Amino acid sequence: MTVMLRTQQGGFEAGLTIGRLGVKPRPSPAHYGRLGALILYGSDLLVLVSVCALAFFLTGTPFGQLAINGPLQLAVAFGILSWIAIFARIGMYRRSFSVSVRDEIYASLAASMIAMLPAAVIYVLLPAFWPLRHALVLMILLAAVGVSFSRLSLRVLRVKMLPQTARRIAVVGSPERVLELPDELSLSPNDQILRLPIEGFDDGLHGGGGESDPVTFDWLQNTFAWNADTLIVTDPLPPQVVPALLRLTEAHGVKLAFAPMRMRPHAYDFRVYRDGGLALIYPRTLQICTPGAEFFRRVMDLAVAVPAGILLAPVMLAVAAAVVVDSGWPVIYRQRRVGRLGKEFDILKFRTMRIDAEKHTGPTWAKANESRVTRIGKFLRRYSLDELPQLFNVLAGSMSVVGPRPERPFYVDQFRTMLPRYDERLLVRPGITGWAQIQMRRQLDLTAVGEKLSNDIFYLEHWSIFLDGMIILKTAAEFLFHRAA
């Protein structure tokens, strides 16, 4: 579909093509089975015990003290058990957010930074541990590195030794719903879909009334014959049919699910509760939108932005001087962007374009190899140095360190008409970096707006302090070692 976007001067940006309307769901985080979780528990425990011995050796602490020193035993036990407990709490033994093997080390380091905090505070503050604090602090630092690389190694082995599992999903129901539903699923490239459209499914379950024995249903036998591992029914079934259907599917190792098409999660989650003879579906606010999450995100913003602003102040002064020498004043470029709940604000950047860059064109989409970019601007964009003043946006509260990138009002109005879920990006403060930014290139054309929104929605639906930490770590690594924009 080609969409012509009108500029403020009345002209058009020709050739801007938007892909399919709607958002393609991203694959859900990989979940570990019991064996995988057990291997991770064992691996982490082995690494933590090993780095304890290594820390004692490197600091000259006799390892025999562990057998006679009660405070030392308590300190080591607390460090190991709190680490394992925090990893379990943030889901490191249940699922992985790592899209690639390389991302595994960012995820593990982010989780390790959270896990090391309680032990580090205890070791430094309690006088009983001061004589051994060098060994104990070194232990938790080595643990962060050791656990990260052990998990990276396990991920590499898993990829090489175990083929990616593919789901076989059968979808049954009325034809129009069977046609639509697979597009709403979070599928991997290897997943397979069997569509079983049934005319008049709402009226009689194709082969009998509500009292029919499910074993006689043709669509059920086709599901078993196809070796499906999941059966999704798009239409309501008579309550008396479900118990027998459930027994049959469980006997064949098939998971049964219902997907009423009118009940789709958007900016909220669902919980199902049983109340007497009813199954009640309660919508719940996304975790990232709760007051507690807002508080923790603000604390993290300040904890990152204040030190970063101090450490990077010399860099920002040097950049400001370079901009003045190259193209004069102003140094800072202010641009209206749409923030949380649609409130507009001025985003701050070091100026990288000519002063009159949009004088004759109106709003235009940023592209690679822009002719309007100044000489120093090319360098600043290449290394993302032009984004540094947004630390002041974070301190002012109009932005967060992590969140969906803010867009200009002109484009927000266009995207709202093309992407029904676009406004969900505005539920939280926009960020300097985000999940979409670490998964995609910085300079995108308009055909990628749907994929970008898909990444932003994934972030909103799966948010955690751990995920924010992972995004910050990867962004910092790419800032220091440079990923091509």
N, C-alpha and C positions, 0 to 999 in steps of 0.2 A: 504494500500500500504506500503510495507516495503522498506526502503531506506537504503542502506549501505553507511556509511560515511567514507571516507578514511582519515587516519591520516597522519601526516607528515612523519612518519617512514614507511609508506606503509602498515600498518596493517589495521584492520577494527574494528569498534565498533559494536559488534554483538547485535542483538536484538533491535535496535533502530527503532521503528515503527512510521511512520508519518501518521496521520489521513487523511481524504479526502482533496484533493487539493482544494485550494480556501478558501474563508473566509465566514463564516456564519454571515450574518449581525446581529448586536445587535438590540433589540427593540428600537425604537426611544423614546426620552423623553416623559413622559406622559404629555398630554396637558389638561388644565382645560377648562371646558365649562363656559358659562356665569354665571351660578349659582355658580359653584365652585370658580370662580374669585371673585364674589361678596361676598361670605362667607369669603374669605381670606382678602379682603379689609376691611370688617367690623371687623373681628377678630384682624387684625393688628392695626386698629385705636383704638379699645377698649383697647387693651393692652398698646398702647402708652399713652393714656389718663390716664389709671390706674397707670402706673409706674410713671407718672408725679406727681400724688397725693401722691404716696408712697414715692418718693424722697423728696418731700416737708416735709412730716411727719417725715421721718428719720433724716433730717437735721434741724428740728425745724423751718422751714420757714413757716410763716403763709400763709395758702392757700388763704386767703382773699386778699393778695397782688396782686394776678393775676388780680383782678377786677380793681385795681387802678394804677398798675405799668405798664406803657406803654412798657418800654424795656423788662420787663419780659414776657408780652403778645407776643411781637415780637419774643423773644427767643424761647418760647415754640412752637409757631406756625411754626417758621422756622424749628425747630427740627423735628416736626411731619410731616410737609409737605415735607421736603427734604428726610426724611426717606421713605415715601410712594412713592415719585417720583423716587428715586433710585431703590427701589424694583421693581417698574414697568419697569424701563429702562432695568434692567438686566434680566427681564423675570420671576420674582417670582410670578406673577399673571397669567402667560400664561402656564408655564410648570414646571415640576419637574425632576431634574436629579437623584433623590434618587432611588437607586435600591431596597433598603430595608427600612423598617420603621426606623431602627437605623440610616441610612444614612441621614434621614430628618434633624436631629439636626445638623449634620456637614454642610449641605447645608444652613440651616437657619443661623447658626453662621457665615459662610463665607460671606453671603449676609449682615448680620448685621454689620460685621466689615467694610465693604465698606460703608454701609449707615450711620454709625455713624461718619465718618471722617469729613464731612463738618460742622456738628453741633459742634463737639468737637473743631475744629479749631476756629470757630467763638466764642464759649463760652470762650476759653482760651485767645484769642488774643484781643478781643474788650474790652476796659476798662469799657464800660457801663454795661457789664455783670459780672465784677469781684466780686461785693458784693454777687452775687447769684451763682457764678460759681460752688460751691460745690454741690448745689442742682441740677444744670443743668447737670454737668458731671455725677453725680450719676444717673440722669434720663436716660441718654443714655446708661450707663452700664447696668442698670436694664432692659432697653428696649431690649438690645441684648439677655439677658437671657429669658425675658418674651416672646418675639416674637418667639424665637427658640422653647421653650417648648409648646407654644400654637399651633404652626404648627405641632409639633410632636404629640400632642394630637389629632388634627384634622386628621392627617394621620392615627393614630391608629383607630379612629372612622370610618373613611372612609373604611379602610380595613375590619373592623368587620361588618359594617352595609351595605356596598354596595358591591355586588359581582363584580369581575373583568369583565369588558365588553369584549366580544369576537367579533371580526370582522368576517363577512361572505363575503368573496371576491370571485366573479366569474371572471374567466379569460377566454377570448375568443380570438381565432385567429388560425393561422396555427398550426398543431399538435406539431411540434418541438419547437415552441416558447412557446406554452401553457405549455409544459413539463418543460421548463427551467425557466420560469419567477418566479414561486413561490419560488424557491431557492434563488432568488436575493432580495426578499422582507424582510423587517424587521418585522418578525412575533413573536407574543407571543405564548406560548404553547396552549392557548385557541382559537386562531384564526382558522377559517375553510376555506378551499379552495374548490371551485367548478371549475373543469377544463372542458372547453367546446371546444375541438379541432374540427376545421372545415377544412376538405380537400378542397383545392382550394379556401381558404378564400380570397387570394389576387386577385382572378379573378372575383368573383361575389357576395360576401357577403352571400353565402349560401341561396338562395331563391329568387334571382332576381338580376337584374343589379343595377347600381348605382342609378336608379330612383325609386327603390322599396320603399314601405312604411315600415319603421322599425317595425311597429306593427305586420307585418307578419313574422318577423324573428323568427325561432324556438329558437335560442340561447337566444334571448332577453326574450321570454316567459318563458324559463327554468330558467333564472336569476330571474325573478319576482316570479315564483312559488317556488323557493328555498329560497325566502325572503333574498336575498343578500342585503347588505348595500353599497357595492362597486362593480362596474363593470370595469374591466381593459381590454382594447382592445389592443392587441399586434401589430396589423397591421394598416396601414393607411386606413382611410375611405374616400369615396368621400365627398367633402365639402358640397354638397347639402343634404347629408343624416344626417349630424351631428345636425342641428337645430331640426329636428323632433325627432331624437334619444334623444337629450338632454331634450326636453319637456317631453317625455315619462318617462325617468329615474327620472327626478325631481318630476313628478307627483306621482311616486312610492317611493319616498324617497331614491333613489339610487344615489350615487355619481359616475359620469362617469370620467374615466381617460384613457389616452393613454400612452403606454409604448413602444416606439420604441426601440427594443433590441440593436440597435447599439449605442444608446445614453445612456451611463451609466456613472454616476459620478465616477471619480477616485480622482485625486488630484486637483479637481476644483469643482465649483458649477455651477448651471445654473440659468439664468433668461430669461423669455420669454417676448418679447415685440412685439407689433403690429405696423407694418409700412405699411400703405396703405392697400393693399390686402394680405400682407404676415405676417406670424407669424415667427419672427426671434428669434432664440435661441442663447443667448450670454453666452459663458463660462466665469466664473469669478474665480479669485484666491481665495483659501480658506482664510478665515479671519486670521487664524493663520500665514499665509505666507506673509501678507502685511507688509510694513515697519512700520506702526503704531503699529501693534501687536508685531513686533520684538522689538521695542523701549520699550513698556510697559512691555514685558516679561523680558527684560534686567534690567529695573528699579526694578521690583519685585525680580529678582534674587539677586541683590545687597542688596535690603532692607531686604531680608531674610538671605542671606549667611553671611553678615558682622556681624550682631548681634549674629547669631547662632555660628559663628566661635569664637567670643569673649567669649560667655557664655559657650561654650563647650570645650574651650581650656584646662581647668583643667582635664576634662574627657579624652581628647585625649592624654594628657601627661601621665595620669595614665595608659591608654591602651598601650601606647608605652612602658612604663616601664615593664608592665606585659608581653608583647610579648618578650622583650629582656630576661627577667628572665626565661621564659618558653622555648624558642627555639632559643635565640640568635638573631643575626642580619641577614638580614636587617629587619627593622620594617615595612617599606612601601613596598608594592608589586605593581609593575607597570605592566599593561597588555594592549596590543594594542586592541583598540576598534574602531568601525566605527561610525563616528559622522555625523554632518550635511553635506548633499550633498556628502556623501561618503568619506569625509576627515577623515583619521585615526588620533588617538591621544592616549596618555597613560592615562588610568584611574588609579586613586590612591585608594588603599585600605590598611588597616592594614593586614599584612600577617597572614593568618589563616591556611595555609597548610605547609607541609614540603618544604624545599627549592627545593628539587629535585622531586616534586610531579608529574611533567609531563615529566621527563627526558626520560622515556622508552615508554611512551604512546602517546605523542603529545597532541594536544587539546582534552579535554574530557568534556562532559556536566556535570555541577555541579549536584550532587544528594544529597538527604537526607542521613544522617548517613554515610558520607564519611569517609573511613578509613584513608585517607591521612591528615585529619584535626588534628591540634595540640590540646592539652588539652585546652589552653586558646582560641584557635580558635573556638571551639565548643560554648563557652560562648559568644564570640563576634558575631558569626553568629546568635545565638539564639535571641540576642537582637539587631541585625543589627548595632552593634557598629563598625564593620569593614568597613562600608560605610562612616563614618564620614570624612575621608580625601577628599572625593569628593567635599566637600565645597570649596577646593582649585581649583578643576577643574571648578567649577562654577565661582569663582572669575577670573580665567584665561580666561573664555569665551568659553571653549570647551564643557561645559555642562550647562544645566539649572537646576533649582530646580525641575521643573515639566516637564516631556516629556517622550517619549518612552525610555525604558532602552536600552543602547547601547549593541550590541553584538560583538563577536570576528569576525574578517574578515573571518576566516575559515568557521564559521557557516553562516555568511551572504551570502557567495557564494552559499552555499547549499540551503538556504531558498529561494533565488531569483529564483532558477530553479523550486521550488515546489509551490511557492505562488506568483502569478503574481503581486499582489499589495504590495509586501514586501518593495519595494524601497520607497514607500510613507512615511514610518517611518523616512526616512532620510531627509525629507523636513525641519525639525526643529532640533534644538540642542537636543540631548538626555538628559534625566533627572535623578536625583537621585531617584525620585519617579515618579509615573504616574498613569493614570487611571487603567491600567492593574494590577499594583501592589496593589492597594487598593481593587480590585475586585477578585484577585486570590492569591493563595499561593505564597510565595517567591520561594521555590524550586519546579520547574516544570520539568516534563520529556518532551521528544520531541513530544509526542502525543498532547501536549497542545499548540504547537507553532501557530496553526491556530486560536485558541481562543484568544491567547495573541495578535496576529495581529489584530483580530477583535476589541478588546478593544482599541488598539492603534489608529486604524482608526476612531473609534467612537470619541476619544479625539480630533483628528485633525479636524474632521468635525463639532464638536460642541464646539470648544474651546471658552472660554471667560475668562476674569480676575477672574470672580466669580468662574468658574469651577476650575481654578488653586488654588484659595483660599480654596475651599472645599477639594481638594486633599491634600493640605498642612496640613490642620487641622486634617483630618483623619489620615494622616501619623504620625503627631506629637502625636496624642492620642494613636496610636498603638505602637509608640516608647516608650512612657511613661508607658503605662499600659500593653504592650506586647501582641501581637497576635502571636500565634504559627506560625513558619515559615514552 
